[in-house]
Every structure is written in C-alpha cells, then in structure tokens.
Amino acid sequence: MPATLAMHMSDGLLDAPASVLFLVIGGVGVLLALVRARGALDDRTAPMAGLVAAFIFAVQMLNFPVLPGVSGHLLGGALAAILVGPWVGALCIAIVLVVQALVFADGGLSALGANVTNLALIGTAVGFLVALGLRGLVRKGRGGLVATAFVAAFASTVVASLGFVAEYAIGGDPAFDLGTIATTVVGVHCLIGIGEGIITALTVGAIAAVRPDLVYLLRGERRPLEVSA
C-alpha cells in the first residue's frame, strides 16, 4: 500500500486522466456552490464564513492519534455545513484546500480536484443532509444539536473516505489491492470520524450556547434553542 495513502491525497496518487476528471468535477461543484452561496450570504453568514474557514484551517494543522503510528485531523465538512450552510460551507473547505495546496504544498495541485471533491463537496453535502435529517433531534434542545453534529460529522468522514476509495479505483495504481485499500482507509476513517464528531459537536455546542442565531442549521426554528444541559 502506498505510504501516501490518506484522505488528503498527494500528487501522483491518481493518474493524469483521473486527476483531470476530478479537477473538472471539483471545479463544477465549487462553481455551483459559488452561485448558490450568493443567495445565502447575509450579515450573519458572511463574517461567520471567514471565521469557519480560519478555524478549520488552523485545526487541520493539529493531528490526533487514532491508532499506533496513525493520526487524523479535522476534515470540517459537517462543521462548516451546520454553521454556515452547505453552499457556503463547501466554499470554506475549498478555500482551505487551495491555500494548503498553494502555500504549504499539502495535497498538491494535481490532487486538488480530488481533494475538493472528497472534502469540500462530498463531506459538506453528506454532513448537511444527515444533520437536516436529524432536525427532529435538534429541536429537543442543545443536547440534540450536539448529538446531531456528532453523527453528521462521523457520517461525512466515512462517506468521504468511500469517495477516496472510488477515486483510487478509477485512477490509482492497480498494483495495490483495492479491497485492502478500501478496508484500511474506511476502517481508519471510522476512527477518525469519532474524533471529527467530538470536535464538531463541541464547537457547534459552544457556539449555540452563546449565539444560536449564528448556527445555520437552527434557522427557521419557531422557538429558540434551549441551551441548558
């Protein structure tokens, strides 16, 4: 198995045709998010989006151990979607990935499309859809919101890892067994998803406790969020 195998793809992990394919897919997805986000940005969402992008960028620099010799970091898709919505959230993650690739060579330019597809598009979309499906739990109060954030973050991490496997199946080195890669990547990201869920739940819960109006998922609720434990 290649040493570079991880959710955040590096240059050379996919062949040229697959890299171009996912660059197009990622570009189209970001363009759509940009168009749709224009209607979602307001005096609350716009500054919050900048804070979310900065927070995710900073926290992604911190790794947490999941197994001996294996660590993970926040992906941020569900967190961004819950706080600023799926379209703005996707843009936040995409901006973080572009800066990481250009400034820190983290992920690489040839892998940028695949990383945007996995982390910014799939991760954000899945996180938001799961959170939206659990709105009934959210209405039970802050505890329900925290639980929803955890589940959404866990699900987005695991599904994004499946996206990685699909991309590798299309353009990865056929010398490596796809079944082994899938088992390893998805298995590890199930553990990473727990850390992702904890960070997301704590962050969303902390913001909701002081400014529930800044949490996109809570918009449209008829009654204020009960912030007591």
C-alpha positions, 0 to 999 in steps of 0.5 A: 500500500502506498505510504501516501495513502490518506484522505488528503491525497498527494500528487501522483496518487491518481493518474493524469486522466483521473486527476483531470476528471476530478479537477473538472468535477471539483471545479463544477461543484465549487462553481455551483456552490459559488452561485448558490452561496450568493443567495445565502450570504447575509450579515450573519453568514458572511463574517461567520464564513471567514471565521469557519474557514480560519478555524478549520484551517488552523485545526487541520494543522493539529493531528490526533492519534487514532491508532499506533503510528496513525493520526487524523485531523479535522476534515470540517465538512459537517462543521462548516455545513451546520454553521454556515450552510452547505453552499457556503460551507463547501466554499470554506473547505475549498478555500482551505484546500487551495491555500494548503495546496498553494502555500504549504504544498499539502495535497498538491495541485494535481490532487486538488480536484480530488481533494475538493471533491472528497472534502469540500463537496462530498463531506459538506453535502453528506454532513448537511443532509444527515444533520437536516435529517436529524432536525427532529433531534435538534429541536429537543434542545442543545443536547440534540444539536450536539448529538446531531453534529456528532453523527453528521460529522462521523457520517461525512468522514466515512462517506468521504473516505468511500469517495477516496476509495472510488477515486483510487479505483478509477485512477490509482495504481492497480498494483495495490489491492483495492479491497485492502485499500478500501478496508484500511482507509474506511476502517481508519476513517471510522476512527477518525470520524469519532474524533471529527464528531467530538470536535464538531459537536463541541464547537457547534455546542459552544457556539449555540450556547452563546449565539444560536442565531449564528448556527445555520442549521437552527434557522427557521426554528419557531422557538429558540434553542434551549441551551441548558444541559 
